[in-house]
Amino acid sequence: MDWKDRISVNPAVCHGKACVRGTRIMVSVVLDNLAAGVERAAILSSYPSLQPADIDAALAYGAELAREGMMSLPVESGA
């Protein structure tokens, strides 16, 4: 599965934020729910147009951003 088949950006939808293709469900909403411990079944129930593969694609997109992007984080000291 290629996340690019399920995630898209459209400047006219959700201010150009990454969304599940064909919906207004932002990837960040899916990832926020997962990070908060919401179970996949509950996310799918809350967003009926969402498919299980869309959740996988959102995770893969987030992983891609983590590999490719940089964010300012506190530097750890010591071992």
mmCIF file of the N, C-alpha and C atoms, coordinates in Angstrom:
data_MODEL
# 
_entry.id   MODEL 
# 
loop_
_atom_site.group_PDB 
_atom_site.id 
_atom_site.type_symbol 
_atom_site.label_atom_id 
_atom_site.label_alt_id 
_atom_site.label_comp_id 
_atom_site.label_asym_id 
_atom_site.label_entity_id 
_atom_site.label_seq_id 
_atom_site.pdbx_PDB_ins_code 
_atom_site.Cartn_x 
_atom_site.Cartn_y 
_atom_site.Cartn_z 
_atom_site.occupancy 
_atom_site.B_iso_or_equiv 
_atom_site.pdbx_formal_charge 
_atom_site.auth_seq_id 
_atom_site.auth_comp_id 
_atom_site.auth_asym_id 
_atom_site.auth_atom_id 
_atom_site.pdbx_PDB_model_num 
ATOM 1   N N  . MET A 1 1  ? 0.839   -1.170 0.000  1.00 0.00 ? 1  MET A N  1 
ATOM 2   C CA . MET A 1 1  ? 0.000   0.000  0.000  1.00 0.00 ? 1  MET A CA 1 
ATOM 3   C C  . MET A 1 1  ? 0.888   1.239  0.000  1.00 0.00 ? 1  MET A C  1 
ATOM 4   N N  . ASP A 1 2  ? 0.603   2.149  -0.885 1.00 0.00 ? 2  ASP A N  1 
ATOM 5   C CA . ASP A 1 2  ? 1.314   3.417  -0.960 1.00 0.00 ? 2  ASP A CA 1 
ATOM 6   C C  . ASP A 1 2  ? 0.414   4.497  -0.373 1.00 0.00 ? 2  ASP A C  1 
ATOM 7   N N  . TRP A 1 3  ? 0.877   5.161  0.689  1.00 0.00 ? 3  TRP A N  1 
ATOM 8   C CA . TRP A 1 3  ? 0.047   6.176  1.335  1.00 0.00 ? 3  TRP A CA 1 
ATOM 9   C C  . TRP A 1 3  ? -0.370  7.270  0.368  1.00 0.00 ? 3  TRP A C  1 
ATOM 10  N N  . LYS A 1 4  ? 0.402   7.496  -0.680 1.00 0.00 ? 4  LYS A N  1 
ATOM 11  C CA . LYS A 1 4  ? 0.088   8.548  -1.655 1.00 0.00 ? 4  LYS A CA 1 
ATOM 12  C C  . LYS A 1 4  ? -1.197  8.259  -2.422 1.00 0.00 ? 4  LYS A C  1 
ATOM 13  N N  . ASP A 1 5  ? -1.630  7.012  -2.411 1.00 0.00 ? 5  ASP A N  1 
ATOM 14  C CA . ASP A 1 5  ? -2.892  6.656  -3.066 1.00 0.00 ? 5  ASP A CA 1 
ATOM 15  C C  . ASP A 1 5  ? -4.094  7.068  -2.218 1.00 0.00 ? 5  ASP A C  1 
ATOM 16  N N  . ARG A 1 6  ? -3.880  7.331  -0.922 1.00 0.00 ? 6  ARG A N  1 
ATOM 17  C CA . ARG A 1 6  ? -4.993  7.597  -0.010 1.00 0.00 ? 6  ARG A CA 1 
ATOM 18  C C  . ARG A 1 6  ? -4.947  8.964  0.664  1.00 0.00 ? 6  ARG A C  1 
ATOM 19  N N  . ILE A 1 7  ? -3.819  9.653  0.553  1.00 0.00 ? 7  ILE A N  1 
ATOM 20  C CA . ILE A 1 7  ? -3.663  10.960 1.195  1.00 0.00 ? 7  ILE A CA 1 
ATOM 21  C C  . ILE A 1 7  ? -3.466  12.003 0.098  1.00 0.00 ? 7  ILE A C  1 
ATOM 22  N N  . SER A 1 8  ? -4.162  13.141 0.230  1.00 0.00 ? 8  SER A N  1 
ATOM 23  C CA . SER A 1 8  ? -4.025  14.189 -0.781 1.00 0.00 ? 8  SER A CA 1 
ATOM 24  C C  . SER A 1 8  ? -4.079  15.560 -0.130 1.00 0.00 ? 8  SER A C  1 
ATOM 25  N N  . VAL A 1 9  ? -3.673  16.546 -0.907 1.00 0.00 ? 9  VAL A N  1 
ATOM 26  C CA . VAL A 1 9  ? -3.707  17.940 -0.483 1.00 0.00 ? 9  VAL A CA 1 
ATOM 27  C C  . VAL A 1 9  ? -4.434  18.721 -1.563 1.00 0.00 ? 9  VAL A C  1 
ATOM 28  N N  . ASN A 1 10 ? -5.400  19.527 -1.134 1.00 0.00 ? 10 ASN A N  1 
ATOM 29  C CA . ASN A 1 10 ? -6.143  20.378 -2.061 1.00 0.00 ? 10 ASN A CA 1 
ATOM 30  C C  . ASN A 1 10 ? -6.284  21.732 -1.377 1.00 0.00 ? 10 ASN A C  1 
ATOM 31  N N  . PRO A 1 11 ? -5.745  22.787 -1.993 1.00 0.00 ? 11 PRO A N  1 
ATOM 32  C CA . PRO A 1 11 ? -5.823  24.105 -1.356 1.00 0.00 ? 11 PRO A CA 1 
ATOM 33  C C  . PRO A 1 11 ? -7.247  24.549 -1.021 1.00 0.00 ? 11 PRO A C  1 
ATOM 34  N N  . ALA A 1 12 ? -8.239  23.997 -1.701 1.00 0.00 ? 12 ALA A N  1 
ATOM 35  C CA . ALA A 1 12 ? -9.632  24.373 -1.463 1.00 0.00 ? 12 ALA A CA 1 
ATOM 36  C C  . ALA A 1 12 ? -10.294 23.539 -0.367 1.00 0.00 ? 12 ALA A C  1 
ATOM 37  N N  . VAL A 1 13 ? -9.576  22.565 0.174  1.00 0.00 ? 13 VAL A N  1 
ATOM 38  C CA . VAL A 1 13 ? -10.135 21.682 1.205  1.00 0.00 ? 13 VAL A CA 1 
ATOM 39  C C  . VAL A 1 13 ? -9.280  21.778 2.463  1.00 0.00 ? 13 VAL A C  1 
ATOM 40  N N  . CYS A 1 14 ? -9.902  22.116 3.565  1.00 0.00 ? 14 CYS A N  1 
ATOM 41  C CA . CYS A 1 14 ? -9.226  22.179 4.869  1.00 0.00 ? 14 CYS A CA 1 
ATOM 42  C C  . CYS A 1 14 ? -7.948  23.009 4.832  1.00 0.00 ? 14 CYS A C  1 
ATOM 43  N N  . HIS A 1 15 ? -8.028  24.128 4.113  1.00 0.00 ? 15 HIS A N  1 
ATOM 44  C CA . HIS A 1 15 ? -6.900  25.070 4.035  1.00 0.00 ? 15 HIS A CA 1 
ATOM 45  C C  . HIS A 1 15 ? -5.619  24.414 3.516  1.00 0.00 ? 15 HIS A C  1 
ATOM 46  N N  . GLY A 1 16 ? -5.763  23.404 2.671  1.00 0.00 ? 16 GLY A N  1 
ATOM 47  C CA . GLY A 1 16 ? -4.603  22.756 2.070  1.00 0.00 ? 16 GLY A CA 1 
ATOM 48  C C  . GLY A 1 16 ? -3.892  21.758 2.967  1.00 0.00 ? 16 GLY A C  1 
ATOM 49  N N  . LYS A 1 17 ? -4.504  21.391 4.083  1.00 0.00 ? 17 LYS A N  1 
ATOM 50  C CA . LYS A 1 17 ? -3.907  20.389 4.972  1.00 0.00 ? 17 LYS A CA 1 
ATOM 51  C C  . LYS A 1 17 ? -4.076  19.001 4.357  1.00 0.00 ? 17 LYS A C  1 
ATOM 52  N N  . ALA A 1 18 ? -3.164  18.101 4.679  1.00 0.00 ? 18 ALA A N  1 
ATOM 53  C CA . ALA A 1 18 ? -3.245  16.729 4.181  1.00 0.00 ? 18 ALA A CA 1 
ATOM 54  C C  . ALA A 1 18 ? -4.506  16.057 4.717  1.00 0.00 ? 18 ALA A C  1 
ATOM 55  N N  . CYS A 1 19 ? -5.278  15.484 3.803  1.00 0.00 ? 19 CYS A N  1 
ATOM 56  C CA . CYS A 1 19 ? -6.545  14.816 4.147  1.00 0.00 ? 19 CYS A CA 1 
ATOM 57  C C  . CYS A 1 19 ? -6.588  13.435 3.513  1.00 0.00 ? 19 CYS A C  1 
ATOM 58  N N  . VAL A 1 20 ? -7.453  12.603 4.059  1.00 0.00 ? 20 VAL A N  1 
ATOM 59  C CA . VAL A 1 20 ? -7.746  11.331 3.416  1.00 0.00 ? 20 VAL A CA 1 
ATOM 60  C C  . VAL A 1 20 ? -8.448  11.673 2.106  1.00 0.00 ? 20 VAL A C  1 
ATOM 61  N N  . ARG A 1 21 ? -7.931  11.128 1.021  1.00 0.00 ? 21 ARG A N  1 
ATOM 62  C CA . ARG A 1 21 ? -8.423  11.459 -0.322 1.00 0.00 ? 21 ARG A CA 1 
ATOM 63  C C  . ARG A 1 21 ? -9.946  11.316 -0.407 1.00 0.00 ? 21 ARG A C  1 
ATOM 64  N N  . GLY A 1 22 ? -10.567 12.354 -0.973 1.00 0.00 ? 22 GLY A N  1 
ATOM 65  C CA . GLY A 1 22 ? -12.008 12.336 -1.181 1.00 0.00 ? 22 GLY A CA 1 
ATOM 66  C C  . GLY A 1 22 ? -12.823 12.693 0.052  1.00 0.00 ? 22 GLY A C  1 
ATOM 67  N N  . THR A 1 23 ? -12.146 13.090 1.134  1.00 0.00 ? 23 THR A N  1 
ATOM 68  C CA . THR A 1 23 ? -12.852 13.460 2.362  1.00 0.00 ? 23 THR A CA 1 
ATOM 69  C C  . THR A 1 23 ? -12.309 14.792 2.879  1.00 0.00 ? 23 THR A C  1 
ATOM 70  N N  . ARG A 1 24 ? -12.902 15.266 3.953  1.00 0.00 ? 24 ARG A N  1 
ATOM 71  C CA . ARG A 1 24 ? -12.392 16.426 4.668  1.00 0.00 ? 24 ARG A CA 1 
ATOM 72  C C  . ARG A 1 24 ? -11.779 15.987 5.996  1.00 0.00 ? 24 ARG A C  1 
ATOM 73  N N  . ILE A 1 25 ? -11.409 14.720 6.080  1.00 0.00 ? 25 ILE A N  1 
ATOM 74  C CA . ILE A 1 25 ? -10.801 14.177 7.297  1.00 0.00 ? 25 ILE A CA 1 
ATOM 75  C C  . ILE A 1 25 ? -9.295  14.405 7.211  1.00 0.00 ? 25 ILE A C  1 
ATOM 76  N N  . MET A 1 26 ? -8.820  15.307 8.067  1.00 0.00 ? 26 MET A N  1 
ATOM 77  C CA . MET A 1 26 ? -7.397  15.630 8.043  1.00 0.00 ? 26 MET A CA 1 
ATOM 78  C C  . MET A 1 26 ? -6.578  14.495 8.657  1.00 0.00 ? 26 MET A C  1 
ATOM 79  N N  . VAL A 1 27 ? -5.424  14.253 8.067  1.00 0.00 ? 27 VAL A N  1 
ATOM 80  C CA . VAL A 1 27 ? -4.506  13.240 8.586  1.00 0.00 ? 27 VAL A CA 1 
ATOM 81  C C  . VAL A 1 27 ? -4.178  13.534 10.045 1.00 0.00 ? 27 VAL A C  1 
ATOM 82  N N  . SER A 1 28 ? -4.007  14.807 10.370 1.00 0.00 ? 28 SER A N  1 
ATOM 83  C CA . SER A 1 28 ? -3.669  15.169 11.752 1.00 0.00 ? 28 SER A CA 1 
ATOM 84  C C  . SER A 1 28 ? -4.753  14.726 12.734 1.00 0.00 ? 28 SER A C  1 
ATOM 85  N N  . VAL A 1 29 ? -6.009  14.743 12.321 1.00 0.00 ? 29 VAL A N  1 
ATOM 86  C CA . VAL A 1 29 ? -7.100  14.295 13.191 1.00 0.00 ? 29 VAL A CA 1 
ATOM 87  C C  . VAL A 1 29 ? -6.984  12.793 13.455 1.00 0.00 ? 29 VAL A C  1 
ATOM 88  N N  . VAL A 1 30 ? -6.689  12.048 12.417 1.00 0.00 ? 30 VAL A N  1 
ATOM 89  C CA . VAL A 1 30 ? -6.520  10.594 12.577 1.00 0.00 ? 30 VAL A CA 1 
ATOM 90  C C  . VAL A 1 30 ? -5.345  10.317 13.508 1.00 0.00 ? 30 VAL A C  1 
ATOM 91  N N  . LEU A 1 31 ? -4.214  10.986 13.268 1.00 0.00 ? 31 LEU A N  1 
ATOM 92  C CA . LEU A 1 31 ? -3.032  10.760 14.096 1.00 0.00 ? 31 LEU A CA 1 
ATOM 93  C C  . LEU A 1 31 ? -3.250  11.222 15.536 1.00 0.00 ? 31 LEU A C  1 
ATOM 94  N N  . ASP A 1 32 ? -3.934  12.348 15.724 1.00 0.00 ? 32 ASP A N  1 
ATOM 95  C CA . ASP A 1 32 ? -4.240  12.816 17.080 1.00 0.00 ? 32 ASP A CA 1 
ATOM 96  C C  . ASP A 1 32 ? -5.082  11.791 17.837 1.00 0.00 ? 32 ASP A C  1 
ATOM 97  N N  . ASN A 1 33 ? -6.055  11.217 17.161 1.00 0.00 ? 33 ASN A N  1 
ATOM 98  C CA . ASN A 1 33 ? -6.893  10.193 17.791 1.00 0.00 ? 33 ASN A CA 1 
ATOM 99  C C  . ASN A 1 33 ? -6.073  8.976  18.185 1.00 0.00 ? 33 ASN A C  1 
ATOM 100 N N  . LEU A 1 34 ? -5.228  8.514  17.284 1.00 0.00 ? 34 LEU A N  1 
ATOM 101 C CA . LEU A 1 34 ? -4.383  7.359  17.591 1.00 0.00 ? 34 LEU A CA 1 
ATOM 102 C C  . LEU A 1 34 ? -3.442  7.670  18.751 1.00 0.00 ? 34 LEU A C  1 
ATOM 103 N N  . ALA A 1 35 ? -2.847  8.857  18.737 1.00 0.00 ? 35 ALA A N  1 
ATOM 104 C CA . ALA A 1 35 ? -1.920  9.251  19.808 1.00 0.00 ? 35 ALA A CA 1 
ATOM 105 C C  . ALA A 1 35 ? -2.636  9.346  21.154 1.00 0.00 ? 35 ALA A C  1 
ATOM 106 N N  . ALA A 1 36 ? -3.908  9.679  21.129 1.00 0.00 ? 36 ALA A N  1 
ATOM 107 C CA . ALA A 1 36 ? -4.697  9.782  22.357 1.00 0.00 ? 36 ALA A CA 1 
ATOM 108 C C  . ALA A 1 36 ? -5.185  8.422  22.847 1.00 0.00 ? 36 ALA A C  1 
ATOM 109 N N  . GLY A 1 37 ? -4.877  7.370  22.090 1.00 0.00 ? 37 GLY A N  1 
ATOM 110 C CA . GLY A 1 37 ? -5.275  6.026  22.502 1.00 0.00 ? 37 GLY A CA 1 
ATOM 111 C C  . GLY A 1 37 ? -6.641  5.590  22.024 1.00 0.00 ? 37 GLY A C  1 
ATOM 112 N N  . VAL A 1 38 ? -7.232  6.362  21.124 1.00 0.00 ? 38 VAL A N  1 
ATOM 113 C CA . VAL A 1 38 ? -8.537  5.977  20.584 1.00 0.00 ? 38 VAL A CA 1 
ATOM 114 C C  . VAL A 1 38 ? -8.338  4.746  19.698 1.00 0.00 ? 38 VAL A C  1 
ATOM 115 N N  . GLU A 1 39 ? -9.138  3.746  19.910 1.00 0.00 ? 39 GLU A N  1 
ATOM 116 C CA . GLU A 1 39 ? -9.001  2.509  19.128 1.00 0.00 ? 39 GLU A CA 1 
ATOM 117 C C  . GLU A 1 39 ? -9.450  2.732  17.694 1.00 0.00 ? 39 GLU A C  1 
ATOM 118 N N  . ARG A 1 40 ? -8.851  1.964  16.808 1.00 0.00 ? 40 ARG A N  1 
ATOM 119 C CA . ARG A 1 40 ? -9.170  2.083  15.379 1.00 0.00 ? 40 ARG A CA 1 
ATOM 120 C C  . ARG A 1 40 ? -10.669 1.942  15.124 1.00 0.00 ? 40 ARG A C  1 
ATOM 121 N N  . ALA A 1 41 ? -11.292 0.991  15.781 1.00 0.00 ? 41 ALA A N  1 
ATOM 122 C CA . ALA A 1 41 ? -12.732 0.765  15.575 1.00 0.00 ? 41 ALA A CA 1 
ATOM 123 C C  . ALA A 1 41 ? -13.535 2.011  15.937 1.00 0.00 ? 41 ALA A C  1 
ATOM 124 N N  . ALA A 1 42 ? -13.131 2.703  16.987 1.00 0.00 ? 42 ALA A N  1 
ATOM 125 C CA . ALA A 1 42 ? -13.835 3.918  17.400 1.00 0.00 ? 42 ALA A CA 1 
ATOM 126 C C  . ALA A 1 42 ? -13.618 5.041  16.384 1.00 0.00 ? 42 ALA A C  1 
ATOM 127 N N  . ILE A 1 43 ? -12.414 5.138  15.845 1.00 0.00 ? 43 ILE A N  1 
ATOM 128 C CA . ILE A 1 43 ? -12.136 6.151  14.818 1.00 0.00 ? 43 ILE A CA 1 
ATOM 129 C C  . ILE A 1 43 ? -12.981 5.867  13.584 1.00 0.00 ? 43 ILE A C  1 
ATOM 130 N N  . LEU A 1 44 ? -13.025 4.613  13.172 1.00 0.00 ? 44 LEU A N  1 
ATOM 131 C CA . LEU A 1 44 ? -13.816 4.234  11.996 1.00 0.00 ? 44 LEU A CA 1 
ATOM 132 C C  . LEU A 1 44 ? -15.298 4.486  12.230 1.00 0.00 ? 44 LEU A C  1 
ATOM 133 N N  . SER A 1 45 ? -15.754 4.282  13.450 1.00 0.00 ? 45 SER A N  1 
ATOM 134 C CA . SER A 1 45 ? -17.155 4.538  13.782 1.00 0.00 ? 45 SER A CA 1 
ATOM 135 C C  . SER A 1 45 ? -17.471 6.035  13.759 1.00 0.00 ? 45 SER A C  1 
ATOM 136 N N  . SER A 1 46 ? -16.513 6.837  14.220 1.00 0.00 ? 46 SER A N  1 
ATOM 137 C CA . SER A 1 46 ? -16.703 8.297  14.245 1.00 0.00 ? 46 SER A CA 1 
ATOM 138 C C  . SER A 1 46 ? -16.662 8.916  12.856 1.00 0.00 ? 46 SER A C  1 
ATOM 139 N N  . TYR A 1 47 ? -15.941 8.292  11.959 1.00 0.00 ? 47 TYR A N  1 
ATOM 140 C CA . TYR A 1 47 ? -15.779 8.800  10.591 1.00 0.00 ? 47 TYR A CA 1 
ATOM 141 C C  . TYR A 1 47 ? -16.161 7.693  9.613  1.00 0.00 ? 47 TYR A C  1 
ATOM 142 N N  . PRO A 1 48 ? -17.467 7.524  9.336  1.00 0.00 ? 48 PRO A N  1 
ATOM 143 C CA . PRO A 1 48 ? -17.942 6.398  8.527  1.00 0.00 ? 48 PRO A CA 1 
ATOM 144 C C  . PRO A 1 48 ? -17.323 6.294  7.131  1.00 0.00 ? 48 PRO A C  1 
ATOM 145 N N  . SER A 1 49 ? -16.866 7.401  6.566  1.00 0.00 ? 49 SER A N  1 
ATOM 146 C CA . SER A 1 49 ? -16.273 7.323  5.226  1.00 0.00 ? 49 SER A CA 1 
ATOM 147 C C  . SER A 1 49 ? -14.827 6.835  5.267  1.00 0.00 ? 49 SER A C  1 
ATOM 148 N N  . LEU A 1 50 ? -14.266 6.727  6.451  1.00 0.00 ? 50 LEU A N  1 
ATOM 149 C CA . LEU A 1 50 ? -12.884 6.276  6.622  1.00 0.00 ? 50 LEU A CA 1 
ATOM 150 C C  . LEU A 1 50 ? -12.805 4.765  6.513  1.00 0.00 ? 50 LEU A C  1 
ATOM 151 N N  . GLN A 1 51 ? -11.766 4.283  5.855  1.00 0.00 ? 51 GLN A N  1 
ATOM 152 C CA . GLN A 1 51 ? -11.518 2.848  5.718  1.00 0.00 ? 51 GLN A CA 1 
ATOM 153 C C  . GLN A 1 51 ? -10.298 2.478  6.565  1.00 0.00 ? 51 GLN A C  1 
ATOM 154 N N  . PRO A 1 52 ? -10.181 1.224  6.988  1.00 0.00 ? 52 PRO A N  1 
ATOM 155 C CA . PRO A 1 52 ? -8.999  0.816  7.763  1.00 0.00 ? 52 PRO A CA 1 
ATOM 156 C C  . PRO A 1 52 ? -7.674  1.166  7.066  1.00 0.00 ? 52 PRO A C  1 
ATOM 157 N N  . ALA A 1 53 ? -7.629  1.019  5.753  1.00 0.00 ? 53 ALA A N  1 
ATOM 158 C CA . ALA A 1 53 ? -6.407  1.341  5.016  1.00 0.00 ? 53 ALA A CA 1 
ATOM 159 C C  . ALA A 1 53 ? -6.081  2.838  5.080  1.00 0.00 ? 53 ALA A C  1 
ATOM 160 N N  . ASP A 1 54 ? -7.092  3.679  5.297  1.00 0.00 ? 54 ASP A N  1 
ATOM 161 C CA . ASP A 1 54 ? -6.851  5.109  5.435  1.00 0.00 ? 54 ASP A CA 1 
ATOM 162 C C  . ASP A 1 54 ? -6.079  5.406  6.710  1.00 0.00 ? 54 ASP A C  1 
ATOM 163 N N  . ILE A 1 55 ? -6.366  4.675  7.772  1.00 0.00 ? 55 ILE A N  1 
ATOM 164 C CA . ILE A 1 55 ? -5.629  4.841  9.022  1.00 0.00 ? 55 ILE A CA 1 
ATOM 165 C C  . ILE A 1 55 ? -4.183  4.422  8.821  1.00 0.00 ? 55 ILE A C  1 
ATOM 166 N N  . ASP A 1 56 ? -3.981  3.309  8.133  1.00 0.00 ? 56 ASP A N  1 
ATOM 167 C CA . ASP A 1 56 ? -2.616  2.863  7.823  1.00 0.00 ? 56 ASP A CA 1 
ATOM 168 C C  . ASP A 1 56 ? -1.888  3.911  6.994  1.00 0.00 ? 56 ASP A C  1 
ATOM 169 N N  . ALA A 1 57 ? -2.575  4.497  6.028  1.00 0.00 ? 57 ALA A N  1 
ATOM 170 C CA . ALA A 1 57 ? -1.964  5.522  5.174  1.00 0.00 ? 57 ALA A CA 1 
ATOM 171 C C  . ALA A 1 57 ? -1.602  6.759  5.985  1.00 0.00 ? 57 ALA A C  1 
ATOM 172 N N  . ALA A 1 58 ? -2.454  7.148  6.936  1.00 0.00 ? 58 ALA A N  1 
ATOM 173 C CA . ALA A 1 58 ? -2.160  8.298  7.787  1.00 0.00 ? 58 ALA A CA 1 
ATOM 174 C C  . ALA A 1 58 ? -0.903  8.043  8.623  1.00 0.00 ? 58 ALA A C  1 
ATOM 175 N N  . LEU A 1 59 ? -0.775  6.837  9.145  1.00 0.00 ? 59 LEU A N  1 
ATOM 176 C CA . LEU A 1 59 ? 0.423   6.477  9.905  1.00 0.00 ? 59 LEU A CA 1 
ATOM 177 C C  . LEU A 1 59 ? 1.669   6.493  9.017  1.00 0.00 ? 59 LEU A C  1 
ATOM 178 N N  . ALA A 1 60 ? 1.545   5.952  7.821  1.00 0.00 ? 60 ALA A N  1 
ATOM 179 C CA . ALA A 1 60 ? 2.683   5.937  6.896  1.00 0.00 ? 60 ALA A CA 1 
ATOM 180 C C  . ALA A 1 60 ? 3.082   7.356  6.490  1.00 0.00 ? 60 ALA A C  1 
ATOM 181 N N  . TYR A 1 61 ? 2.100   8.219  6.290  1.00 0.00 ? 61 TYR A N  1 
ATOM 182 C CA . TYR A 1 61 ? 2.373   9.617  5.965  1.00 0.00 ? 61 TYR A CA 1 
ATOM 183 C C  . TYR A 1 61 ? 3.105   10.290 7.132  1.00 0.00 ? 61 TYR A C  1 
ATOM 184 N N  . GLY A 1 62 ? 2.642   10.059 8.351  1.00 0.00 ? 62 GLY A N  1 
ATOM 185 C CA . GLY A 1 62 ? 3.304   10.618 9.523  1.00 0.00 ? 62 GLY A CA 1 
ATOM 186 C C  . GLY A 1 62 ? 4.728   10.108 9.663  1.00 0.00 ? 62 GLY A C  1 
ATOM 187 N N  . ALA A 1 63 ? 4.944   8.833  9.387  1.00 0.00 ? 63 ALA A N  1 
ATOM 188 C CA . ALA A 1 63 ? 6.297   8.272  9.444  1.00 0.00 ? 63 ALA A CA 1 
ATOM 189 C C  . ALA A 1 63 ? 7.196   8.913  8.393  1.00 0.00 ? 63 ALA A C  1 
ATOM 190 N N  . GLU A 1 64 ? 6.648   9.145  7.219  1.00 0.00 ? 64 GLU A N  1 
ATOM 191 C CA . GLU A 1 64 ? 7.414   9.798  6.148  1.00 0.00 ? 64 GLU A CA 1 
ATOM 192 C C  . GLU A 1 64 ? 7.825   11.208 6.577  1.00 0.00 ? 64 GLU A C  1 
ATOM 193 N N  . LEU A 1 65 ? 6.906   11.936 7.180  1.00 0.00 ? 65 LEU A N  1 
ATOM 194 C CA . LEU A 1 65 ? 7.235   13.278 7.663  1.00 0.00 ? 65 LEU A CA 1 
ATOM 195 C C  . LEU A 1 65 ? 8.324   13.225 8.726  1.00 0.00 ? 65 LEU A C  1 
ATOM 196 N N  . ALA A 1 66 ? 8.248   12.248 9.619  1.00 0.00 ? 66 ALA A N  1 
ATOM 197 C CA . ALA A 1 66 ? 9.249   12.121 10.679 1.00 0.00 ? 66 ALA A CA 1 
ATOM 198 C C  . ALA A 1 66 ? 10.630  11.804 10.109 1.00 0.00 ? 66 ALA A C  1 
ATOM 199 N N  . ARG A 1 67 ? 10.667  11.020 9.033  1.00 0.00 ? 67 ARG A N  1 
ATOM 200 C CA . ARG A 1 67 ? 11.945  10.694 8.392  1.00 0.00 ? 67 ARG A CA 1 
ATOM 201 C C  . ARG A 1 67 ? 12.521  11.884 7.647  1.00 0.00 ? 67 ARG A C  1 
ATOM 202 N N  . GLU A 1 68 ? 11.657  12.619 6.985  1.00 0.00 ? 68 GLU A N  1 
ATOM 203 C CA . GLU A 1 68 ? 12.104  13.673 6.085  1.00 0.00 ? 68 GLU A CA 1 
ATOM 204 C C  . GLU A 1 68 ? 12.138  15.060 6.713  1.00 0.00 ? 68 GLU A C  1 
ATOM 205 N N  . GLY A 1 69 ? 11.312  15.282 7.720  1.00 0.00 ? 69 GLY A N  1 
ATOM 206 C CA . GLY A 1 69 ? 11.199  16.618 8.295  1.00 0.00 ? 69 GLY A CA 1 
ATOM 207 C C  . GLY A 1 69 ? 12.037  16.779 9.545  1.00 0.00 ? 69 GLY A C  1 
ATOM 208 N N  . MET A 1 70 ? 12.190  18.015 9.931  1.00 0.00 ? 70 MET A N  1 
ATOM 209 C CA . MET A 1 70 ? 12.909  18.333 11.158 1.00 0.00 ? 70 MET A CA 1 
ATOM 210 C C  . MET A 1 70 ? 12.003  19.203 12.017 1.00 0.00 ? 70 MET A C  1 
ATOM 211 N N  . MET A 1 71 ? 12.081  19.010 13.300 1.00 0.00 ? 71 MET A N  1 
ATOM 212 C CA . MET A 1 71 ? 11.321  19.819 14.236 1.00 0.00 ? 71 MET A CA 1 
ATOM 213 C C  . MET A 1 71 ? 12.253  20.111 15.408 1.00 0.00 ? 71 MET A C  1 
ATOM 214 N N  . SER A 1 72 ? 12.162  21.293 15.931 1.00 0.00 ? 72 SER A N  1 
ATOM 215 C CA . SER A 1 72 ? 12.998  21.657 17.055 1.00 0.00 ? 72 SER A CA 1 
ATOM 216 C C  . SER A 1 72 ? 12.557  20.884 18.292 1.00 0.00 ? 72 SER A C  1 
ATOM 217 N N  . LEU A 1 73 ? 13.461  20.082 18.842 1.00 0.00 ? 73 LEU A N  1 
ATOM 218 C CA . LEU A 1 73 ? 13.194  19.294 20.042 1.00 0.00 ? 73 LEU A CA 1 
ATOM 219 C C  . LEU A 1 73 ? 14.257  19.599 21.080 1.00 0.00 ? 73 LEU A C  1 
ATOM 220 N N  . PRO A 1 74 ? 13.936  19.436 22.348 1.00 0.00 ? 74 PRO A N  1 
ATOM 221 C CA . PRO A 1 74 ? 14.958  19.660 23.369 1.00 0.00 ? 74 PRO A CA 1 
ATOM 222 C C  . PRO A 1 74 ? 16.068  18.616 23.233 1.00 0.00 ? 74 PRO A C  1 
ATOM 223 N N  . VAL A 1 75 ? 17.291  19.059 23.450 1.00 0.00 ? 75 VAL A N  1 
ATOM 224 C CA . VAL A 1 75 ? 18.444  18.170 23.344 1.00 0.00 ? 75 VAL A CA 1 
ATOM 225 C C  . VAL A 1 75 ? 18.635  17.471 24.681 1.00 0.00 ? 75 VAL A C  1 
ATOM 226 N N  . GLU A 1 76 ? 18.785  16.157 24.624 1.00 0.00 ? 76 GLU A N  1 
ATOM 227 C CA . GLU A 1 76 ? 19.005  15.384 25.842 1.00 0.00 ? 76 GLU A CA 1 
ATOM 228 C C  . GLU A 1 76 ? 20.447  15.541 26.286 1.00 0.00 ? 76 GLU A C  1 
ATOM 229 N N  . SER A 1 77 ? 20.642  15.603 27.583 1.00 0.00 ? 77 SER A N  1 
ATOM 230 C CA . SER A 1 77 ? 22.006  15.651 28.098 1.00 0.00 ? 77 SER A CA 1 
ATOM 231 C C  . SER A 1 77 ? 22.279  14.381 28.870 1.00 0.00 ? 77 SER A C  1 
ATOM 232 N N  . GLY A 1 78 ? 23.511  13.947 28.851 1.00 0.00 ? 78 GLY A N  1 
ATOM 233 C CA . GLY A 1 78 ? 23.878  12.725 29.550 1.00 0.00 ? 78 GLY A CA 1 
ATOM 234 C C  . GLY A 1 78 ? 23.558  11.484 28.752 1.00 0.00 ? 78 GLY A C  1 
ATOM 235 N N  . ALA A 1 79 ? 23.726  10.347 29.384 1.00 0.00 ? 79 ALA A N  1 
ATOM 236 C CA . ALA A 1 79 ? 23.527  9.091  28.686 1.00 0.00 ? 79 ALA A CA 1 
ATOM 237 C C  . ALA A 1 79 ? 22.195  8.501  28.915 1.00 0.00 ? 79 ALA A C  1 
# 
